[in-house]
Amino acid sequence: MIKKHFTEQVLANDLIAQNTYLMKLTCTEDFLRLYRPGQFAHIEIPNAKELLLRRPISINYVDFGKKEVHLAYNTVGKGTKLLSLVRAGDTLDVLMPLGNGFQLADNMKKVWLVGGGIGIAPLKSLYCKYPDREYTAFLGYRNREYVYEAHDFELFAKTHITTDDGSYCTRGFCTDVLRAELEESGPPDVILACGPHVFFKSLAKAAGDIPTFVSLEQHMGCGTGGCATCVCKVGGQYKKVCLQGPVFDIREVDSLYD
């Protein structure tokens, strides 16, 4: 049986932007062998037995040399606020890597990454798995205080940054910049994206017939397909985002075309 249940040591857990933390954990050879960009970790909140459900956190980056996995998350409720109190040296009960992530075919050389808010986090991991592609990144943040890891993307991708209020770089939405880039440079081989549902509606219109795969943000329970909390309609059928996703072809996510 493939092992995905681990007890890992926390190496760091730092505030990197408004309400945004970056946690670094140890990881095993089993994890490194199984991992694909776009997968997630399901973490048991320590010292909080009243919180029965784990919290799904996107995998932000994997350092294969150091055997580290980085997780980025927002503090939005009691569970993630307690998670932000964890310190280096603590241990966490973690299920990972879970779900189906992004996969790039050999002919997908020109890759556009499109992220909004905390949905930017899992896109950074594409480079550590597929370093031989030509990347362009479109990153959308609420405002200057919420900007994180933008410079990391600039190290491997032509990067466009927007903020809702214009307090950092371009004012507006990253999908608007994507439309302009399509007109200027033509379509990529594939678009990979993560963000809120309303963000995907705009992206679906902009992408048209370009192959586009999105990682859905969905409330989860067990994280392993047993409870059906996270089901959504994909291709006319109800699918479990934790197990059959979170990555789907955007053209099959029915709610985006209602």
VOGU-3710 file (C-alpha; in Angstrom, 3 decimals, decimal comma):
1> mikkhfteqv> 0,000/0,000/0,000  1,296/3,483/-0,879  2,046/5,456/2,286  0,695/8,998/2,391  0,267/9,419/6,153  3,260/11,024/7,825  4,387/12,758/10,981  6,636/15,584/9,830  8,727/18,179/11,638  8,060/21,869/11,160
11> landliaqnt> 11,172/23,700/9,959  9,620/27,173/9,735  6,191/28,854/9,823  6,520/32,506/8,882  4,185/35,373/8,023  5,059/36,381/4,433  2,173/38,772/3,634  -1,116/39,962/5,131  -2,812/36,879/6,656  -0,471/34,649/4,597
21> ylmkltcted> 1,956/32,123/6,047  4,648/29,899/4,577  5,243/26,647/6,418  8,236/24,405/5,704  8,115/20,727/6,646  10,402/17,750/6,359  9,300/15,119/3,845  10,182/11,547/2,956  11,432/9,770/-0,134  7,943/8,271/-0,480
31> flrlyrpgqf> 6,467/11,753/-0,728  9,078/12,923/-3,238  8,419/9,917/-5,453  4,641/10,450/-5,475  4,451/14,236/-5,667  3,028/16,181/-8,634  2,490/19,967/-8,796  -1,052/20,956/-7,838  -1,481/18,321/-5,127  -2,209/19,262/-1,521
41> ahieipnake> -1,527/18,327/2,087  -4,293/17,573/4,608  -3,157/18,664/8,063  -4,504/17,750/11,491  -4,660/20,898/13,615  -2,524/20,240/16,716  -3,836/20,660/20,259  -7,394/21,152/19,033  -9,300/17,894/19,414  -12,576/19,776/18,992
51> lllrrpisin> -11,629/20,433/15,351  -12,465/17,072/13,857  -11,614/17,928/10,254  -8,145/18,381/8,827  -7,299/21,476/6,819  -6,346/21,182/3,117  -3,273/23,281/2,294  -1,805/23,642/-1,189  1,767/22,505/-1,768  3,698/25,609/-2,723
61> yvdfgkkevh> 7,145/24,200/-3,468  9,222/21,058/-3,032  12,981/21,136/-2,443  14,078/17,694/-3,612  17,675/18,257/-2,472  16,830/19,306/1,090  13,789/16,998/1,324  11,501/19,878/2,268  7,908/20,647/1,336  6,595/24,215/1,535
71> layntvgkgt> 2,925/24,998/2,210  1,320/28,428/1,792  -1,988/29,301/3,453  -4,250/32,142/4,558  -5,541/32,460/8,112  -9,295/32,530/7,524  -10,776/30,557/10,420  -10,006/28,961/13,777  -8,105/26,030/12,277  -5,679/28,012/10,147
81> kllslvragd> -5,232/30,617/12,905  -4,160/27,809/15,250  -1,911/26,447/12,516  -0,172/29,834/12,321  0,900/29,385/15,967  2,935/26,255/15,189  6,657/26,788/15,579  9,870/25,253/14,234  10,568/21,963/15,988  6,886/21,032/16,390
91> tldvlmplgn> 5,511/17,996/14,571  2,352/17,688/12,493  0,172/14,759/11,436  -0,084/15,116/7,650  -1,699/13,282/4,747  0,197/14,093/1,530  0,420/14,311/-1,391  -3,314/14,074/-2,086  -5,382/14,599/-5,220  -4,491/14,717/-8,900
101> gfqladnmkk> -2,182/17,548/-9,840  -1,060/19,286/-12,996  0,668/17,301/-15,739  2,500/18,753/-18,717  2,780/16,773/-21,941  6,119/16,912/-23,749  4,681/19,204/-26,432  3,476/21,761/-23,871  6,512/24,036/-23,991  4,910/27,476/-23,676
111> vwlvgggigi> 3,118/27,473/-20,316  1,041/30,283/-18,810  0,426/30,264/-15,045  -2,593/32,232/-13,815  -3,265/32,670/-10,113  -5,440/34,759/-7,828  -4,796/35,281/-4,105  -3,731/32,156/-2,245  -4,351/30,301/-5,527  -0,984/31,627/-6,668
121> aplkslycky> 0,784/29,311/-4,208  0,597/25,899/-5,977  1,676/27,348/-9,334  5,215/28,019/-8,121  5,823/24,279/-7,826  5,514/23,761/-11,600  9,064/24,977/-12,114  10,625/22,514/-9,670  9,037/19,626/-11,594  9,223/21,017/-15,147
131> pdreytaflg> 12,211/23,407/-15,288  12,627/23,135/-19,075  9,489/25,102/-20,088  8,912/28,714/-21,132  6,770/30,238/-18,400  4,655/33,376/-18,252  2,895/34,146/-14,966  -0,182/36,307/-14,364  -0,563/36,954/-10,632  -3,494/38,799/-9,068
141> yrnreyvyea> -3,501/40,107/-5,479  -5,961/42,114/-3,389  -3,467/44,906/-2,618  0,199/45,538/-1,811  -0,075/44,034/1,689  -1,199/40,700/0,248  1,605/40,324/-2,310  3,790/37,265/-1,684  6,415/35,308/-3,682  6,127/37,593/-6,716
151> hdfelfakth> 9,906/37,797/-6,951  10,160/33,991/-6,872  8,066/33,807/-10,045  10,219/36,474/-11,682  13,222/34,126/-11,370  11,754/31,632/-13,843  8,854/33,359/-15,632  7,918/36,532/-17,448  5,673/37,873/-14,708  2,652/40,191/-14,808
161> ittddgsyct> 1,323/41,420/-11,453  -1,996/43,118/-10,745  -3,691/44,371/-7,607  -7,369/45,164/-7,238  -6,658/48,717/-6,040  -3,477/49,453/-8,016  -1,336/49,768/-4,869  1,277/47,480/-6,446  2,014/47,206/-10,177  -1,010/47,243/-12,521
171> rgfctdvlra> -4,501/48,036/-11,296  -7,155/45,510/-12,291  -7,377/41,768/-12,718  -4,756/39,389/-14,044  -7,206/37,956/-16,592  -7,389/41,403/-18,220  -3,611/41,397/-18,642  -3,823/37,856/-19,987  -6,216/39,013/-22,716  -3,791/41,753/-23,723
181> eleesgppdv> -0,904/39,298/-23,810  -2,913/36,956/-26,036  -3,387/39,747/-28,551  0,272/40,721/-28,413  2,100/37,381/-28,379  -0,488/34,754/-29,353  -1,684/31,729/-27,409  0,431/29,442/-25,207  0,413/25,661/-25,462  -1,440/25,399/-22,158
191> ilacgphvff> -2,809/27,514/-19,296  -2,634/26,281/-15,686  -4,596/28,188/-13,073  -5,734/28,305/-9,469  -7,995/30,772/-7,704  -11,593/31,481/-6,632  -14,594/30,391/-8,689  -15,448/33,877/-10,008  -11,867/34,164/-11,251  -12,278/30,993/-13,328
201> kslakaagdi> -15,410/32,344/-15,011  -13,420/35,245/-16,378  -10,538/32,961/-17,341  -12,836/30,571/-19,221  -14,020/33,410/-21,459  -10,488/34,671/-22,068  -8,926/31,251/-22,736  -11,402/30,141/-25,379  -10,093/26,978/-27,055  -6,645/27,070/-25,423
211> ptfvsleqhm> -6,097/23,902/-23,324  -6,682/25,133/-19,774  -6,531/23,220/-16,505  -7,695/24,658/-13,201  -7,187/23,667/-9,582  -10,498/24,146/-7,771  -10,722/25,658/-4,292  -13,393/23,623/-2,520  -14,443/22,972/1,084  -13,263/19,494/2,088
221> gcgtggcatc> -13,975/17,000/4,838  -11,945/13,814/4,890  -9,713/14,715/1,937  -9,598/11,114/0,729  -12,928/10,655/-1,079  -14,951/9,091/1,736  -17,362/11,872/2,741  -18,365/13,596/-0,544  -18,218/17,054/1,075  -16,241/18,486/-1,840
231> vckvggqykk> -18,246/17,211/-4,827  -18,778/19,447/-7,834  -20,277/18,847/-11,257  -17,628/18,133/-13,874  -18,454/16,906/-17,358  -22,070/16,266/-16,355  -21,093/14,061/-13,401  -20,524/14,806/-9,741  -16,855/14,308/-8,892  -14,900/14,505/-5,649
241> vclqgpvfdi> -12,436/17,380/-5,817  -10,140/15,835/-3,189  -9,792/12,539/-5,043  -10,529/13,101/-8,744  -9,272/16,694/-8,628  -8,453/19,306/-7,586  -7,211/19,788/-11,164  -9,781/19,591/-13,977  -10,078/20,699/-17,587  -11,784/24,090/-17,357
251> revdslyd> -14,153/23,162/-20,210  -15,602/20,362/-18,067  -16,366/22,442/-14,956  -20,085/22,859/-15,547  -20,700/25,739/-13,121  -18,392/28,018/-15,120  -20,705/27,900/-18,109  -24,113/28,269/-16,427
//
